[in-house]
Amino acid sequence: MLKIIETVAELRQALKAHSNIALVPTMGNLHDGHLQLVAIAKQQAACVVVSIFVNPLQFGANEDLACYPRSLAADCAKLEAAGADIVFTPSVLEIYPDFDGIHLNQSMTITAPAFAGQLCGATRPGHFCGVATIVMKLFNMVMPQVAVFGKKDFQQLLLLRTLVRQFNLPISIVAADTQRAADGLALSSRNGFLSAAHKIEAAQLQQHLQQIVSSSRQGQVEFTALEQAATSSLNSRGWQVEYFSVRSALTLAVAGAEDQQLIVMAAARLGDTRLIDNVEFLR
């Protein structure tokens, strides 16, 4: 039976009986992509903890913290059916003990590496600092042996791999492939904000990424031209593109003609909804 736990003290008490723990950090409003992470976690450890916490520290001043979808009862029902053992649903005060009801007062944070200031980090200053800080907190609270994250936010995945390596944490980061709808749209909690027409149009993001992959495999190494063409094409369809970028899948450095393990990444707004996606490929 799924245990719903709200405090760190209760969580630590419940985990004393377990020596093999997998953590799946989420912000809730769960979809099939999240449940796939749980399924992978169950293969990795005897006890699966799923955290549900909408982290204020990773949201900017003009972002969607207040309206971020919350569906705790439905999420818990899904997690119980998926076989999770514990769902950790802390309050803001439980995570940020100096929270005064308005300000987090989290004066100590994780400084993100330089690559976190690019791509999504270029338009979301402080976002990856907030991500790294909350994940470090969750690691300290749960003390898992394994943590499972999706590849859809590839920049976040590389950030957390770097966090574990540079802080010598005894945690294995397991990456899960992006789960998609039949039309190729990457599953996301934010997809629920899309209108019916925009849900159809949203598949174009993945299609444009695949076009860049196809051109690259055919020998096109002028990546900037490919990125600009994709940007212009989507913008002409009513999108607001933040970036298309071909990068090294190993370091997120801008890809060169000699790189073989590549990833093309994109972020764009459709209406008021910000979508991200990527495709890894070998050239």
N, C-alpha and C positions, 0 to 999 in steps of 0.2 A: 504493500500500500504506500502511495506517495505521501511523504511527510512535507508539510508546508512550514517553513521555519523563517522567522522574522528577525532574530537577533544573532549577533556573532557568538555570544556565549552559548546559546542553545545549539547553534550550528556546530561549534567545536565539541560540545558534549556528545552530540549525535554521531560525529565522525570518529570519536575515540575507538569505536569498535571496528573501524575499517583501516586497512593498510594499503589498499589499492583503489585509488579514487580518480575519477575523470571529471573534469569541470567543463561545462558548456556555458560560457557567459552570453547573456542575451539582454535585450531591452524590452522583451515581451512582444505582444501582438504576433504570436508565433504562426509560422506557415510551414509548408512541407520541407522547405530548406532547413529550418531549425530542427525539425524532427529527424531529418537525415543526420544532422550532427549528433543527436542523441543516439541514434542507431549505431553510428561509428563509435561513440563513447562507450556504449555497452559492449562492443567488441574489444575494447582496450582495458576495461577495468571492471571490478566487481560492484563498485558503488558509483552511480552517476549523479552528480549534483548539477542542477541547472539554476543559474542565477537569473533573476528578472529584476532589472534596475535601470530606470531611465536616468542616465548619468548627466546631471546638469553641467559638470565641468567640461564636457566635450561639445557643448552647444554654444554657438556664438550669440551675440546680442540680438541679431535679427533672424535667428533660426527658429525651428519649429518645436522647441521644448514644450511649451504649454499645450500645443495641439498634437503632440506625438501620440499615436494611438495606444491606448491601454486597455487590455482585455484579460485581466488576471484570472477570472473564473474560467473562461474558455481555455486560456493557456494551461491552467492546472489540469483540466480535463484531458487535454491533448497529451500532456506530459505523463499523466497516469496511464493512458492507453499505450503510450510509447515505451513504457517500462522504466522511466526515470525513478530514482529512489528518493531524491530530496529536491525540492524547489526552494531556493533561498530568495526571499522577497523583502529585503531590508528597506527601512525608511531612509530618507536623506540624512537624518540625524545619526542613524546607526552607521552609515558609511562615512559621514563627515562630522565627527564629534564636536567640532567648534561651530557648527551651523547655528545661526541665531534666528532662523525663521526667514531671513532675507538673504544674507550673505553666507557662502560656504565657509569662508575664512580658512581655506586650505592653503596655508602659506608654504608648505613643503610639497613639491610636485616633481615628477620625473621630467627631465629635460630631454626632448625628443632629438634624434640625430638630424643632420642636415637634410637628408632626403625627405624628411617629414614636412619640410617647408615647401616642397614642390607639389605639383599635381593637385590633389584635393587640399593639401595643406596650404597652397598658395592663396586660396579663396576662403579658407576656414582657419584663420590664425588661432593657435592655441588648441585646436581640435585634437591633434595627436598627443599633445602633452596630457590632455584630459583622458584620452584613451589609455595611454601608458600608465597613468596614475591609478585609474580605477582598476585596471587589470592587475597591477601590482598589489593593490589592496585586496582584491579577490583571491589572488594567489596566497597572500599571507593569511587570509581568513580560512580558506578551504584546505590549503597545503596539498594540492593534487599531485599525482605523479604524471598525469596526462591532461592536456587542455586541447579542445577541439574548436577550430575556427574555419569559417568558409573562405573560399578563394575569391568570392565576388569583390570583397574589399582587399585587394592584393597588397596595397600599400600598408594597410593595417597589419596584415599577416606578416610582412617583412619586418615591420616595426616590432611586433611581439616576439618574433624569432630573435631579433637583435637584443631585445630586453632580456630574454631568458639566457642568451649566450653571455652578454656582457655583465650580468649580475650573478652569473654562475648558479642559476636556479636549477634544481634537480627535477625539471619538468620537461616532458616531451611534448612539443607542439605538433599536433596532427592537423593537416590541411584537408578540407573536404571540397570536392568539386562543386561548382555552382549548380544549384537546382533551377530548372527552367520550365516555363510553360511550354505548351506544344508549339507555339509560334517563335520560341527562342527567347522570350523575355525572361530575364533573370528574376527569380522570386525575391520580393522585398516587402518589408512591412509598409513601406511608403507607396506601394502599388495601389493600395486602397484609396489613396487620394486622387487617382487618375479617373477622369470621366470615361464613359463608355467609348467615346471616339478616341480619346488619348490612349486607352489600353490597346486599341488596334494599332495606332501609330507607334507606340512605344517599342514594338518589335524592330523598328528601323534602326535602333541603336546597335543591336547585335548584328544586324545585316550589314551595316556600314563597317563595323569592326571586322567582320568576315571578309569584306571586300579588300580591306587593307592587307589582311593575311594572305589572301589569294594573290594579290599583286606582288607582295614581297616574295612569295614562293616562286613566282614567275621571273624573279631576277631584279625587280625594282628595288633599288637601295636608296632612292631619293625619298626618304621617309617624310621629310617636311612637306613635300608636294602631296604625298598621299594623305597626310594629316589635314592639310589645308583643303584638299578636295572634299574629304569627308565632312569637315566643318561647314564648308559652304553649302554642301548638299543638304545637311540637316537643317541649317539655319533657314534655307529657302523653303523648308517644309513647316516652318513655324517654331522650331526649337531655338533654345538659347544655349549654344555650346560653350562649355568652359574649356575643355581641352579634348583633343585626340593626341595620343603620344605613344610612339613605339620606343620601348625601353628594354634594357637587359633584364631578363627574368631573374637573374642572380643578384643584381645590385640596385636595380631601378635607375642606373645611369642611362643617359640618352644613348640609344642604340647607334652603333657604328656598322659599317659595311662588313666588318670582320666578325661581328657577334652572331652566334648560332642559336642560343636559347633566348628567345624573345617573348615579349608580351606587349600587346597593344591595348591601351587603357583609354577609357573615355568617361567624361562626366558631362551631363547636359540637363537642362531644365525643359520640361514639357508642361506648359501651363505653369502652375505653382509647384510642381513636383520635381525634385532633383533626383536623377537616376545615375547610377554608375554601373559600369560593366567592363569586362576585359576578356581577352582571348590569349592564352599561351600558345606558342608554336615554335617549331624548329625550322630553320631555314637551311 
